Amino acid sequence: MYSFVSTVQKPTSVTHSVTGNFTGPNDKNLIISKCTKIEIFLMDQDGLKPMFDVNIYGRISVLKLFSVAGSKQDYLFISTESFKFCILAYDYEKKEIVTKASGNAEDTIGRPTEAGQLGIIDPDGRIVALHLYEGLLKLITLDNSTINNNNNNINTPNKGINNNSPIQKNANNVRLEELQVLDMTFLYGCKVPTIAVLFKDTKDEKHISTYEISAKDTELVVGPWSQSNVGVYSSLLVPVPLGGVLVVADNGITYLNGKTTRSVSIPYTKFLAFDRVDKDGSRFLFGDHFGRLSVLVLIHQQQKVMELKFEQLGRISIPSSISYLDSGVVYVGSSSGDSQLIKLNTEKDSITDSYISYLETFTNIGPIVDFCVVDAEKQGQAQIVTCSGTYRDGSLRIIRNGIGIAEQASIELEGIKGIFPIGSGSSNDSKDKYLITSFIECTKVLSFQGEEIEETEFQGLDSDCSTLYCGTVDKLNLLIQITNVSINLIDSHTFQRVSQWNVENGRRINLVSTNQDQIVLSIDKSLLYFQINASNKSIQLVKEIQLPHEISCIDISPFDSFMDSKSQLVSVGLWNDITLRIFKLPNLEEVWKEPLGGEILPRSILMISFDSIDYIFCSLGDGHLFKFQFDFSSFKLFDKRKLTLGTQPIILKKFKLKNTINIFAISDRPTVIYSHNKKLFYSVVNLKDVTNVTSFNSDGFPNSMAIATTNSLTIGTIDEIQKLHIKTIPLTEEMGRRIVHLEEHSCYAVITVKNNEGITGGGAQDLFEEDEEVSFIRIYNDQTFELISSYKLGPYEMGWSLTQCKFAGDDVNTYLAVGTSINAPDKPTSGRVLLFSLSSNDQNVTINNNNNNNNKNNSLNNSGKLILLEELNFRSSVYFLLSFNGRLIAAVHKRLFSIRYSHSKEKNCKVISSESVHKGHTMILKLASRGHFILVGDMMKSVSLLVEQSDGSLEQIARNPQPIWIRSIAMINDDYFIGAEASNNFVVVKKNNDSTNELERELLDSVGHYHIGESINFMRHGSLVRLPDSDQPIIPTILYASVNGSIGVIASISEDDFIFFSKLQKGLNQVVRGVGGFSHDTWRAFSNDHHTVDSKNFIDGDLIETFLDLKYESQLKAVADLGITPDDAFRRIESLMQYIR
C-alpha cells in the first residue's frame, strides 16, 4: 500500500504574530505563523498587503523579530517543537528569504517542559534564551559577525543542521534552579542581559526570580530583585520599557521592578495574548479567553509608574496573538476563530458599547473538531461541513472545491452560439443594458430593465443570421456586429447602421477577434486586419496575408485589458501543421512560430497579463491547454507548459470580475484561470453543459455573469475566485463537537457546547465552576442551515459521539444516536446512549413511556423535529458510536457494547437493549467498520481488528503491538488500515493473511509511516473533486482535517506511481531548500516518544507540487535521475493532482 499525501487547505489557525522592519528598513511588516508556515504582510496606507508565505519543516513554537547593532533590517528568529531553530533575513534584491543561521537545541538528556517551550530575545538583540527542558536554559549569543558568518548558511539543500556552525557553538546550556517555569522575559534598560522568571514551587505557590546573564561565561548570576508569592492565579510576565514587569493574573495585574509595586484588580478572566501600544510602554492591550479586548494604562512620571488603570474596549475573536500596527489599528490572530484587523476608536459606540470597529476578517477554519463529507448537489462532487472554532467563536463551515455560480435569473433558450453584452449607449452610464444572443440562423436582442427581461430589436442589426461578434467601440459611440458575411457598424445611440463591409466571391468569415477599433478575422487561409476610421466611421482593410493552412483560432486582445491601448500583436493557431503563430501589427509580420506537436487542433487562443507577467494560452480539442510566457522585447515564447483541464475542446474567454480580468475555460470541466502572488491557479466551476460565458453588469444584475448552456441562458453571480470556498454558519456563541448528515431528512445533526459566560457572576467560584458548559443536540436544514430542532442534555452532561443508524428488521426508519459523558461533582463518571427519531406530523413513532427521563420535554415533537425514543445508561463515558450491520456498537471506556432496538413481545413495543461484546482495551476513542470487520482505535494500545461472529459476538483477530496513542482511524480497504496518532504521525498497518505462522497472522504489521506535523481528529472517506468519467480510474482517497485548520487528502497510488514520485521527491530534495536549513527527510520521519524512523511508503504531495513552480533549469536537475523531461513530470503530477484535490 502506497500513499500520496497532499494538503488541500494549509493551516489557518494563527499561533504567533510579530511586527517590525523585515523586508526593508522602511517597511512595516506583520509576520504571522500558522503552525507550519509563516505569512509576511506589508502595512501601508491601504491596509495589510500580503507579500508571500513560506512553509517551515517544523511546528513553530517561537517566533520573534529582533535587530542587532548595525543592522538596517530586522531578523526573524524561529524555533520549532522539535528543538530546531534558525535566524532568517530578507534579501531585498533577490526578493527572497535567506537563512542566516540555524542550529539544534535538542539535548539527549532532559525532560521537556510541561508548560510548553518558551523563547525570548534581549531587547538589545544580544542574546536568545530558550526554555525547552526542565531545569535548563539554552542561551544563544547574537551579533553581526555570528549571524552573517558564511558557515551558518545551509548551502546544501535538506542536509539538516550544521552542528559546527558558529551559531551552534554559541548555544550553551545553563542550569536553572526553578523547575516549573510558567513564563519568562528579558527586562528593559539593563546593562547586562537580565531575565525575570515566573515559576511555581512544590506547594503551588508562585514567585518571580531575576537573573543576569554573564556575557563572558554565559552563566546565570542572581539578579537585582525577586518577589515571592505573586498570587496563585499569576500566569504571564510582560516587560515594560520603563523598567520592571507586569505580572498578569486572572484577577489582577501588578507592576513590579524591585522597588515599586502597583496593582489593579480586574474581573476574573484568563488572558491569552497581549501587545504594547506605545514605545514607552504607557499602554498595553490584553485579550482574554472570552474574546474581550482590554487596555491597561501605566500612568507614570519621570520614568516611575504611579498608577495602573484597566478598561475593557470591546469584543474580538478569542486571541492567540495581538499585534498593534499603527494609528489605532490592531491585528488579532486567533486559533479559536477568524483572525481580525480592528480599529480602536477614541469614542465608545453608544449602540455596541464598544471602542472597536472591524476592518477585515481573515478566515480560520480551525480547530476542526469533526467534519462530514456530503455530496449535497448530487453532482459527484462532495463538500466538507466542519465543526470549527471554540466556544463563542464556534461555527459550521461549508467547504467546497471550485467556484460556484449563484443563479439570479434563467431563461429557457436552446441553441445559443454566442452572447455579447451591450451598454445603453450613454457616455454617463457604463452599465450593460442589452444582451445580444446568437443562434445558428438568427440573432436576438434581450433588453434588461432592472430585473425584467424582454426581447427587443435594433434596426441596424442583422438579425437574420448568426453573429460571430458584437460589441461597442465606446470612444466612437459605435456598435460592431460581425457575421459570417459582413462587418456592420451601428450607431450606439440611434442603433442605425452607419457602415458595412461585405465578404466577396461567396466566401465566409470563419473566426473573428476585436479590440475596440481593431478587428482581425480569418477567411479560409486568409488573415485580415481592419481598423475603424474615427473621422468618417468607416471600415478600412489595413492588411491581408495568406497563411499555409486554415486558421483554427485567433486573438487580438492586448495583454493588459485594463489599458485603453491598441494591441500590437495577433496570435493564431493553424490546422494541419498544428502551430501557434504570432504576428506583429499592422503589417501582420510573423515574429514567432511555435509547433505544438501531436495531431489535435488548437481550438482557442488568448493573450493576457497576470501580475505583470504576459501569458499566451492555447487550448486543444482534447481538453489540453498550453501555457506560455511571452517576452515582448524579443517576441519570444518561453516556459512552455501543457496541462489537462478536461477531455473535450476548450474555449477560452476573458471575463471581468470587479477589478480583475480572469479566464473562463469552457469545456466538460469548466475552469477559471487566475493568478495570486504571481502563481497561476486553475479552479473548477461547479456548472455543467456550459457553451458560452461573458461578464454582465446591469442595474438589476450587478457584477454578474451571463452563462449559456445547451438549453438555457442564466444570469448569476460568481463566487470570489479562489481554490477553496468557505461559507460560515455561526453557532451563536456555541461550538460544534460532532456532526452527521442525515440525508433522508435533508438535515445536519450537530452536538454543540455552550460556555455559560453570561451566567457567571464574576467571582472566582463562578469562573472555575465545573458546570460552566451546557451541551445540546441541534438539527439544521442542510440547505438553509435554519435551526429545526434542539435538545438540551442534562446537567454536567457532554455529548461525545453522534451517528445515524438503522436497526435489523426496520428498513424504513433512520435513527439518530448520541453518546454522552456525565461528570457530576463527587460522583463517578457515567454516560448515556440516547436514541432519537426525526419525525414528521404524519409519522407514527412509538415512545417507551416507562423510561424515566425528565429531559424528554426538551425534545420538540413538531413536524421535522427530534423525538427521544429510548436511552441506555452506562457506568462510564460513551466515546464513540458505530452503526454496524443492523445494530449499534458503543465504545464505553474499555468495552464495546452491542445495542439493538427491536420489538418486545412482553411490552408490545420496541425497546432498546445492550450487551457487552468485547473488552480488554485501555480507552477506546475511535471505531471504523468495513463489511463484518471493526477497527478499534485505542488511546494507548494502537489499533486492533475485530470480526463479527455468527452469534453476533466480536472476536479480535489481529492487533498492532506498537505503543501508539491513536487519535483517528480509517480502513483503506479490507487489508490495510491507517491511523493518526498523538505525536502527529500517520501509520499504516496491514493484515498478515498470507502468513503460515499463526502468531504472525494475529499481528497488524506496520507497513507505512509518515510525520504529518498536525493533530488529526478525524479521517473520512471522500474527495473534494468531481468524480472522473467512467473510463477514468477512480483513485481511493481519504480526507483528514486538523486542529490547526488544515485539510488534506491521502490517496492510494500504484507501485509504479510510488516509485516514480519517490525518485522525483529525492530529486526535489536536492533542489528545494528547506527554509532555516531544516531537513525535509527529518521533518517527514515518523517520530514519537519511543522512537524515530524514516518515512516509509508515503509521498509528500506538497513537496511534489513545488515542482510545478520551479524554473525550468531547476526542474531539469530534479528529474535528472528519472530519464524523462520536465514536461513529462509536469503532466504526470498534474494528472494525479487533478483527480485527488
N, C-alpha and C positions, 0 to 999 in steps of 0.2 A: 504494500500500500504506500503510495507516494502522494504527498500533499503540497499544494501550492497556496500560500497564504498571502492575501492581498488586502490592503486597507481601503475600504470604500469611503469612510469618513475619518479623517485624522482627529486626534483628541481635541475636544472643545473646552474642557474644564481648565480654567486658569488657576495656577498654583502660586505664581510669583509675578510681580511686576516691578520694574525699576525705571527711573528716568535719568537722563544725562546726555552728554555730547559724544555719542558713539560713532556716528557715521561722518562727523566733521566737527571742527572746532566751533562752528556757529550753528550746528544742527542741534535741535532739541528733540531727543528721541524718547519714545516709550518702548520698552522691551518687555515682553511678557513671555512666560513659559507655560506650556501646556503639556506637562508630563514628559514627553519625549521630543518636543520640538520647541523652538523659540521663534517668536514673530517680532519683527522690527518695524516700528511706525515712525513717521516723521510728523512732528507737530508744526503746523503753520496756521495762518490766519483763517483758513477754511476748515480747520479741524484736524483730525488724525488721518494721515495718508499712509496706507500700507506700503512698505518698501519691498520686503522679501521675508521668507521664513526658511528656517534651517532645521533639518532633522538631526537629532542627537542620538548616538548609540548608547543610551542610558536613560534612566529615570532621574530627572533633575531634582535635587534636594536643596541646593543652594544656588541662588542667582544674585550676583552683586556687581554693580558698576563702581569703578574706582579710578583714580588718577594718581600718578606718581610725579614727583618734581621734574619739571622739564617736558612733560608730555602735553601735546596740544589736544589730543582726544582721549576720551575715557577708554579704559579696558573693561572687558567683561569677564568676570570670574564665574565659572560653573563647576559645581561638584555634583556627583551622581550618587545614588543609593548604593552602588557597587564600589564606592570609595575611590573612583577616578575623579580627577579634577583637571581643569585646563584654564588658560587665560587666552581670550580671543581679542582680536583687534580688527578694525575695518580698514581695508586698503581702498582709499578713495579713488585712486587712478584706475585700478583694476575692477572696482565695483564688486569686491568680494570679501568675505570674512577669511582671515588668516589666523592660524594657530601660532601664538607667540610662545606658549609654554604648556606643558602637560605633565602630569605625574600620577602616582598611585599612592593613596593614603591608607591602603589596606594593611592590617597587621595580622600576622599568623596567630598571635595570641591576643586575647582581648574580647570582652563581652560587649556587643553593640548596645548602644544606649536605648533604654526603653522609651524615653521621651522623644526620640527621633533625632536626626542629625541636625547639628547647629553649625552655622558658618558665619563668621563676622570678619570685617576688614577695618583696620585702623582708619579713622577719618583722614589722616595724612598720607594714607597709602603706603605705610611702612611694613605692615605685616598682616598675614591672614591667620586666623585661629579657627580650627575645626575641632568640634567635639563630636567624635564618632564612636568612641568606646568609653565605657565607664572608667573613671579614674585617669584618663589620658586626654591630653590636649595636643593636637598636631599644629605646630607653628611653622609658617612658611614666610620667610623674609622676602620682601619685594623691593626692587629698584630697577632703574632703566637697564643697567648692564645685565642683570639677571634675566629680565623679561625679554630683552632683544637679542640675547645670545643665540647665535645660529644653531648651537647644539640642542636648543629647546625645540626647534621646529621638526615636525614629523614629516620628513620628505618622502619616506617610503609608505605608500598608502596601506592602511589597515594592518600594519605590523604591530600595533599596540603601543604601549607607553615606553619611552626611552628612559630606563632606570638610571642611566648615567648622566642625564641632563642636569645642568646647574640647578634648575628649579626643583628637581627631585632631591638633589643633595642638600638643598636649603630647607628641606622639610624635615623637622625634628619633633620627636615626641617628648613631652614633659609630663611629670606626674602631677595629677590634680587630686587634692585630698577629698574634695566633695564628690561623692559617688552618684547621687541622684540630682543631677543638674537639670533644672527646668528651663532656664534661659540664661543668656549672657550677652554682653555688649561691650564694645570699646567706649571709653569715655573721651569727651572732647577736651581740648585745651591742656593736654598732659605732655610734658617734655619727653617722657618715656611712655611708650605704648602701655596703656593701663586698661584692664578689663574688670567689669563687675559681673559677678556670678550669683544668680538666684538658685538656691538649692534647698532640698528637703532633707531633714535628718531622720534618724531611725524612729523618732516619736512623731513624725509627720509635721513637725514644726518647720517653718520656712525662714531662711536667713539670707543675707547678702554678704559676700566677701569681695574684696578688690585685690588685684594683683598687678604688679608692674612686671613687664617683660624685659629682661636684660638683653639688649641687642648683642652684647659681646658673647655671652654664654648661652643665649636663647633659653633662659631659665625664668621661672616664676619667683618673684620676690613679693612678700606680703605688702599689700598696697596701702594707700593713705588712710583708708577708713573701712569700717564694716558696720553692719546693722543686724541685730538679732531680732527674731520674732516679728517679721514684717507682715504677718497675717496669713492664716491658713488658705485664704482664697487668692493669694497673690500668684500671678501666672506669667506676667510679661515685664521685661525691662526695656524702657525707651530712653535712649541717650538724649541729653539736652545740650545744645551748643553753648548755653550759658554755663555749663558745668553741671555735674551730677546726673541723676537718672530719675525717671518717673517709674514708680513701682505700681503696676496696674493690677488691681484685684477685682473680684466680682462685685464687691460692694463699695469700692472707693479707689481713688488714685492719690498717691503720695509722692511728693518730691523730696529727694534726699541728695545731699552732697557731702555728708560727713559733719557738717556744721549746722545746716538749716534743714528743718522739716516743715513741710507744708502739705496739708491734706484737704481733700474734698470728698464728701460722701456722694454716692450715686445709687440709683435703683439697681437692685440685684440683676446682674446680667453676666454674659461671658463674651469678652472682647476677642475677636478673631484677627483683626488687621488694624493697622494704623499707618499714618504718614505725617511728616512735618509739613506745615504750610509755609511758614516764614523761615528765612535763612537763619535768623537768630533764635528760632525755636519758641517764639511767643505763642504760637497756636499749633495744636495737633488735632488731627482727625482720627476718630475711632469708630470702627464698625463692629456690631455685636451679632450674636447668633440668632437674634430675632429680626435681623435686617434693618437695624436702626443706625443711622449715622449721627454722631455727636461731635462737638468741638470742645476741646479743653484749652482754656486761655491761661497763660502764665503771666500774671501781672508782675513786672519787675522794675526795679530802679537801680541804676548803677551796677548792673550785672548781678543783682541779687533778686531772687524770686520772693515776692512779698505775699502773693495770694494766688490760689487756683480757682478758676470758675469753669463750670461744666454746663453745657446746654445741648439738648437734642435738636437736630436740624430737620430730620425727616426720614422717610423710608427709602431703602435701597435694597438690592439683592443681598442675600447673605454673603458677606465678602470673604474671600481668601486673601485678597491684597487690595491695598488702596494706594494710589499714586496721585499726588497733587501735581497738576501740569502747569497751569499758569492762569492768571486773571479769573480765579474762581472756578476753573474747570478741573474736574476730578475724574480719574479713571477708577472704576470699581471692578476689579477682577473677581470672578466668582467660580467656585467649583460646585455650588449648590443650585444655581440658576443662571440666567443670562447675565453676562457682564454688561456694564453700562458706562456711558460717558455722561456726566451730570454737570450742572452749573449751580454754584452756590450763590444765592441772591442775598442782598443786604436787607431786604424786607420780607417778612413772612406772608405767604399767600393766605388770605383770610378763608378761602374755601377749603384748601387742602391742609391748612395748619402746618405748612412746611416751608423751609427756605430753599428747597431743591426743585429745579426744573430738569427735565430729562432730555438730553440732546441726541443720543444714539444708543441703540441696543445691539449687542453682539451675541449671536445665538450660541447657547451652550446646551447640549442635549444630555450632559452628564449630571450626576451619576445615573446611568441606565440600570435600574434595579431589575426590570423584567421587560420583555417585549414579546409580541406575537407577529407572525408573518401572515398577511392577508392579501388575497387577490380580490380586491373589492370590486373592480370593474369587470372581472371575468374576461380579461384580455390576455391571460397568460403572463402577466407581469405583476409581481407582488409589491406590496408596500409594507413597511415596518411601522408598527404602532408601539411606542415605548412608554414605560413609566419612568419619567425623568425628573430630576431635581429632588430637593429635600424640603420638607415641611412647607413653609409659606411660599416657597419658590417651586413647589411641585406642579407638574403638568403632564399631559399626554402629548407626545409628539408624533405626527404622521409624517413619515419619511419615505420618499419615493425617488426613484431614479428618473432622470429625464425631465422634460419640460411639458407642462400641461397647458391646455387651452380652455379658458372658461367661456362657454358659449353665451353670447348676448342676443343673437338673432339668427334665424336659419330659414332659408327658402328652398323649396324643392325645385331644382333646376338640373336637368340631365344634360350631359354632353358639353359642359363648359370646357373650352380650349384655352381661354386666356382671360385675365381680369386686370383692369387698369384703373387706378383711382384718378379722379379729375376734380380740381377745385372749382369754386363758384365763378372764377374769372375776375374777382375783385382784388385789387392790389392790397387792400387793407385786411383781407381775410385769407389766411394760409391754410384754413381747414379744407378737407375734402368734402365735396357735396354729391358727386356722381361716381358711379362705378360702371365702367364700360365692360360688358361681358361678351366674349366672343364665342361663337359656336361654329360648327362645320360650314354652314351655309348662310349665316346671318350674324349680325351684331346688335345687341340691345343695350339701352342706357337705363340704369337704375338710379333714381333720384332719392336722396335721403333728406327728410325734413324732421329733425330731431330723431326720434326712434321709429318714425314712419318711413316705409319704403314703398315706392311706386315706380312703375315704368314710364319713361318719357322718351322724347325724340330730340335729336339735334339735326337741324335742317341740312347742314353741310356735311354731315357724317354719312358715309356709305354704309348703310345698314343691311344691304342685300348680299353681303359676302362676309367671309371670316376676316377678323382683324388680327394682324400679327403683332402690332404695337399701337398703343395710343397713349399720349402723354402731352404735357404742356411745356412750352418754352416761356417761362414766366417773364423774362425781360423783354420779350417781343409780343406778349399777350396773344400767343398763338397756341393752337391745339394741333398736334400732329397725329394723323391716322395713317398707318401703313398696312396695306392689304397685299394679297398675292400679285396684284397687277398695278398698284399705284401708290403714290405718296400724296396725301391730301393735307393742305394747310387750312385750318379753320380759325376764324376769329373767336377768341375765348370769351368775348362779351356778347356778340350777336349770334355766334355759332353758325355764321355764314362762311362758305368756302371761299378762300381768297387766292389759292394757287393749287396747282396739281401737276404731278409728274407721272407719266404713264410708261409702263413697260412696252417695248415694241416687239414686233415679229412673233407674237404669241408666246413669248417667254413668260416665266413666272418667278416672282420673288420667293426664295426659299427661307432665308433667315434674315434677321434684322437686329441691329443694336443701335441705341441712340445715347447721346449725351448732350442735353439741351439742344443747341442748334447744329449739332454734328450727327450725321446719320451714316451708318455703314451697313451695306446689305450684300447678300450673295444671290446670284442667278446662275445656277449650274456651277461652272468653274470660274465664273467672273466675280471679282471683288470690287465693289463700287463704293466710293466715298463722296458724300454730299455735304454741303453746308447751306444753311438758310441765310439768304441775303437780308440783312436787317433793314436796309433802306427801302426796298420795294417788296419785301416779304415774299421772295421767290425762292425756288428750289434750284440750286446750282450743283451740277455734277463736277466735282473737283478732279477726280482721278478714277480710272478704271483699269484693272490689270487682270490678266489671265493666270490662273494657277494650274499646276499639273493635274490636280484631281478636284473632284467636287468638295465643297465646304460642308462640314458636318456640324460645326458650332462656331460662334462668333461673339466677340465682346469689344466694346469701345469705352467701357467705364474708366474714368480716371481713378487712380489708386486711392486718392483721398476724396471720398464722395462728399465731404462737408465743404470742400473748397469749390467755389464757383469758378472753375477754370476749365479750359479746353483739354481734352485728352490728347496726349502726344503719340499714343500707340493704339494699335488694334491687334488683338490676338485671335487666331483662328485655329480650328482643328480640321484636318483633312481626312477624306476617305482614302481607301486603297493603301497609301504608304503609312497611314496611322502616325501622323506627325502633328506636333504643335508648332505653329509659326507665329512670329511677332513681326509686325510691320510698323514702320515709322510714318507718321502723318506729317504733311498732307500728301506726300508723293507715293505712299504705300511701298516704301523701300524696305525689303526684307532685312531684318537685323539679327534674327535668331531662328534656328531650326532645331527642334528637339524631337528625335524619334522616341515614340512611346513604347514601341515593341508590341508583340502579340498580334492578335487578329481582331480584337474587339474595338469598335469605332469609338472615338471621342464623341460624347453626346452634349456636353455643356462645358463652357469655359468662362472664367471670371477673374478679373483683376481687382485687387482690394489691398488696402493698407490697414494692418492691425498694429497698434502700439508703435507706430512709426516704422514698421517693417513692411516692405512691399512683397506681396504674395501673388502668385498666379495658381489658380486651382483648375484642374481639368478632369472631368468625370467621364467614365466609360459606360458602355451599355450593359456591363455585367455587375454593376454595383461597386466597382473600384473607383478610387479617387486618387489622382496625382496632386501632390502639393510641391510647389517650387517657391524659393525666394528669388527675388529679381533685383539685380544691380542696375540702377538707372544710368550710372555713369558709363558702363560698358555695354549696356543692353544684353546682359547675360543672365541666364537662369542657373541657379545652383541649389544645393541642398535638396535634391530630388527625393521625394518620399511617396510610397504607394500604400494606401490604406483601403480597408474594406468597410463600407458603410451599409451594404445590403447585397441583394442578389439581382436586382432589377436596374434598368437605366436610371441614372441620377441627373436631375435638372437643378442647376444652381441659381438661386435667386438672392439678390441683396434685399435686406429689409431694415427699416429704421425702427428702433425702439428707444424712445426718449432721446438721449443724446449719443447713442451708439449705432453704428452700422454693423450688422452681422450677416451671416449667410444661412439661408434655409436650403438644405439639400433635400429635394423631393425625390423619394424612392419608396420601396416597400418598407423601409425603416427610416421614416423622416427624421432628419438630424439637423440641429442648429450648430454651426461652427462659430466659435467666438474665441476671444483672446483675453487672458488675465495675466498680468505681470510678464508680458512678452512670451507667454506659453499658450499654444493653441489647445482648445478643448472641443470635444465632439459630444453633444448631449442629445439623446434621443427624444423626439417629440411624441407624446402619447396620443397619436392620431393614426387612423387607418384610411387607406384609399385616397390620399391627397394627390390632386393633379396639378394644382397651381396655388400660389400664395402671393400676397402683396401687403405692404403696410397700408393701413387705412386709419385716418384721423379726422373724424367728423364731429360735429357738435353733439350728436346723440351717442356716438361711439368713439370717444377719445382714446388715443394711443392703442389702437386695436389692430387686428389682422383680418383681412378677407381671405377666406380659405375655400377653394373649390375642391369638391370631391367628385366621385363618379356620378352622383345623383343629387347634389345639393350645393348651396352656397351658404357659408357660415361666417358670421361676424363674431369675433371673440377677442378676449384679451389674453395675452401670453404671460406666463409666469416670469418672474425675474430669472434671467438667464444664468444658470449655474448648474453644476453637475448633479447635486442632490437638492431636493426641495423639502423643506421642513416647515410644517404647519404646527402651530402651538395651540393646544386646548388647555387653558388654565384650570386648575382644580380647586380654585378658591381657597387658598391657604391650606391645602391638603397635599400630601404626597402619595403617589401611587406605589403600591408594593407588589401587586401581582395583577396580571391582565390575561384575559382569554376572550377570543372572538366566538360568539355564538351565531353561527351562520344561519341556522334555521330561524332564529328570531331577529336577525339583522341588527344585532347589538353587541356591545362590548361589556363584559363584566370586569370590574376593577375593585381590588381591595385597596382602600385608602387609609391613611393615618393623619389625624389632625392633632397638632400640638395646642393644648389649651392655654396659650399665652394670655388670651384675654380674660381667663378665669382667675389667674393668679392675682393676689393682692399686693405683691411687691415685696413680700418678706422672704427670708432665706428658706423657711419651711415650705412656702409655696413654690419657690423656684425649683427646689430639688425634690418635690413631691413625686413619688413613684408613679402615681396615676395621673401623669400630666399629658397622656396621649389617649386618644379615642380612635377606634378603628371602625370602618364602615365597609359594606359591600354596596357598590354603586353600579347601576345599569345605565349605559349611554347608547343612544341611537347611533348606528355605525355610519350614517351619512351626515347627520346634522350635529351629532355629539350632544344632543339635548339630554338632560338627565331625566330618565324614565322612572327609575325606582331606586329606593335606598333602604338599607337595613343596617341598624346600629348594633355592633357587638356589645357584649356585656362589660362590666367594669373589669379593668386590668386584663382585658382580652384583646389579643392582637391576631389579625388574620395572617397566616403564614403560607397557605397553599390554596390553589384555585384550579379547578379543571371542569370541563364538561364531560358527561359520561352517559352511556346507555347501559341498561341492565338486561340480563338474559330474560327472554320471554316478553320483552317490551320493546318492539322495534319502532314504535311510534314516537315515544316521548324522549326528549333530551333533557337531562337534568344538570343542575349546577351544584358542584360540591365544593365546600370550603373547609379547610383545616385550620385550627386555631391553637394558640398557646395562651394559657391563663396563668399569670404570675401575681397572685394576690399576696399582700404582706402577711408574713407569719404562716403561710400555707404552702404545702408542696406544689410544685408546678404540675399543671394538668392541661388538658386540651379537649377540643370537641371536633367532630365532623358534622357539619350542617348540610342537609340536602334540600335544595330549592328547586322549584319549578317556575318557569316564566309562563304565566297563564294569560289567556285572553278571556273575554266575558263568556264566550260560548264553550269554554273548555271545562270539563268536569275533572276536578282534582280532589282526590281523597286525602284528607289530612288526619293523621292519627291524633285525636284529641286527648288520648291518655298521656301524651308527652307533656311533662310539666316544664314549661319554658315561658317565663314571663316576657321574654323578648319577642315573642311571636307577634305581638301587637305592633312592633316596629316595622313589620313587613307589610308593604302596601299590596292589596289584592284587587286592584282595579285592572282595567284592560292593559295587558302587556306588562304587568308588574310582578315583582318577586313574591312567591308564596313559600314559606318554610314548611316542608313536609315532615321531616324527621331530623333527629340529632342523635349522635352517639358520644358518650363521654369516655375519655381515656385518662390514664394516670400519668400522662406525660404529653409533651407538645407534639402536635401533628405537623411535621416539617414539609411533607410532600404528599400529594395525591396523584395517582396514575390510573387512568381509565384503561382497563385491561380485560379484553375478551369477555365482555358482559358482566364485569364486576369492577369494583373499585379497590385498588391497593393503596393502603395508607402507611406511610413511613412514620412510625411513632417512636421517636428516640432510637432505641436499639433494635426494634422489632418491625416486622411487616405484618399488617393485618389485612385480611380479605373481607370486604364489605359487600353485602348483597342487599338488594331491595326487591322483595318478592311477595307474592300473595300468601297470607296466613289463613289457613282454614279455620283455625280456632277463633281468630279475631275478625275473620271475614273482611279483611282489608290488607293492603300492602304494609309490610313492616320492614324495618331495617335491622340487619344483624351483622355481627362481625366475628371473626376467629383469627387467632394468631397463626400465621402460615410460615414464618421464618424468623429466626433470631440469631444472635451471635455477632452482631455488629457493634461498633462503638457509638456512632451517631450518624444516622442515615440522612443525608442532606438532599440528594437528588436521585430520581429514578428515570429510566427510559426503557421503552419496550419495542420489540420487533417480533411479530409472529407470536410464538409461545415462549419467548425469552424475555427476561427482565435484567437490565443492567443496573447495578446498585452502586451509587457513589457515596462512599463513607468519608466522614470528615478526616479520619486518621488512617483508615485501612484501605486506601486506594479504591479500586473497583473490583466487583465480583459479578459473576454471571449466574443467573438462576434460570431454571427451566420449569415450566408448568407440567405437573404430573396429571395422569388421567383422573385422579381423585380430587384435583384442584389444589393440592399442596404444591409448594415450591421447593425445589432442591437445588443446592449450589453445585454447579458442575465445574467451575473454574474460578480462580481469583488471581489477582496480581499481588505478589508478595512484597512489593516495594512500599516503604512508609511514605506514601504520598497523600497530602491533605487536599482532597478533592473539593472543588467549588462548583464545577459544572461538568456534565457528561452528554455524549450523544453517540448513537450507534450508526457508524458509517454504512455498514452492510451486515450481513449475517455473521461475518468472521472478524471484522475489525471495529474497534471502538476507540473513541477519543475522549480525553478528559482534560479539563483546565484546572490546574492546582494552585494552591495558595501562594506559591513563590513566582507566580506569573509565567508558568510554563504550560505548553501543550505536551501531552504524552499520548501515543497511540499504542494500543495493545491488541493482540490477536489470539484467537483460539488455536490450540495445537491439535487440530483434527487429524493430521496425518501421522502423529507420533504413535509409535507402538508401545511406548512406555506409559503406563497408567498414571504415574506421578506427574509426568510432563504434561499429559492431557488435562490435568487439574490446574494447570498454571496458565495465566494470561501473560504471555511474554511481551515485553516492551520492544516494539519494532520501530518506533519513531519518537523523537523528542525535539523540542524547539522552544526557545525563550521568546514569548510574545511581548513581554515587558509591560503588560497591563493586567489588571484584575478583571476576570471574566465571570460574570454572574450566571449567564445563560447562553446556551447554544441552541439554535433551531435550524431544522432543515428548511431550505428555501433559497430563493435568489431574487435579486432586485432588477434583473434584466428580463426582457421579454423572451419567452421560450423560443428556441430556433424552429425553423421549418422542419417538417417531418423527416426530410432527407439529411438533416444535420444532426450530428451526435449530441446527446444531452450530457453535459458534464455534471456529475453529482456535486452539490455544493451545500455547505453548512454555514449559516450566518452566526456571527457572535457579536456581542456588544459589551462594552467595558464601563467600569466605574468612571473613567476619565472622559467618557463621551465619544469614544471611537466605535466605529462599526467596521467589521471585516468579514471576509469570506474565506472559507477553507475549501478548496476544490481538489477533488481526487483526480490525479492525472496518470497517464500511462507511463510505463517504464521508459519508453522511448523519449517521451517529453521530459521525464525526470533527468535522464542522462544529458539531454541537450541543455536544459536550464541549469543543471549543476555545473557544467563546463562554462556556460555563459556567466553564471554567478561568480565562479572563480576568476574569470577574466575581468569582470567588472570590479572585483576587489583589488585588482592590480591597477585600476584606472581611477575609480571613485574614492576620494579620500574621506575618511571619517573625520568629521569636524572635531577638533580638540585632540586629534591623534588617537581617538578611540577606535578599537578594532571591531569590525563587523562580525568576525568569527567569534570573538569573545562575547559580544552582545547577544548573539543568537544561540549560544551554547546553553543547554539545559543546566540550570543551577538552582539548588535549594540548600537547606541547612546541612544536608548529609553528603552531597557530592556534586561535582560538576563534570559534565561530559559534552562533547561536541554535538552540535545539531545533527540529526540523522533523519534521512528520508523526508525532509522538508525543504521547500524552496521559498526564499524571501521574495515574494512578488513585488514588494516596494522597491527593493534594490534592482530587480529585473526591469522594472518600469523606468528607472532612471536612464536606461539605455536609450530610450526614445528621445531624450532631451540632450544627449551628448553631441558634441561636434563630431563631424564625420571622421576626423583623424583619431579621436578617442574611441569611436565605435570600431574602427579598424583594429586597434590594439585589443579591445575587449573580445573580438571574435577571432583573434589570430590563431588560436589553437582549435578552432571549430571547423576550419576548412570551408567556410561559407562567406558570403558578402554581408556587409551591414544591412543591405536591403532585405536579404533573406531572413536575417534575425529579426528585423523590424516587423516583417509580415507575420512571422511565427508568434511573436509576442502579441502583436495587435489582434491576431486571430483568436488567441486564447483569451485575452482580456475582454474581448467583445462578448464572450459567452459566459463570463463569470462575474462581471461587475459593470 
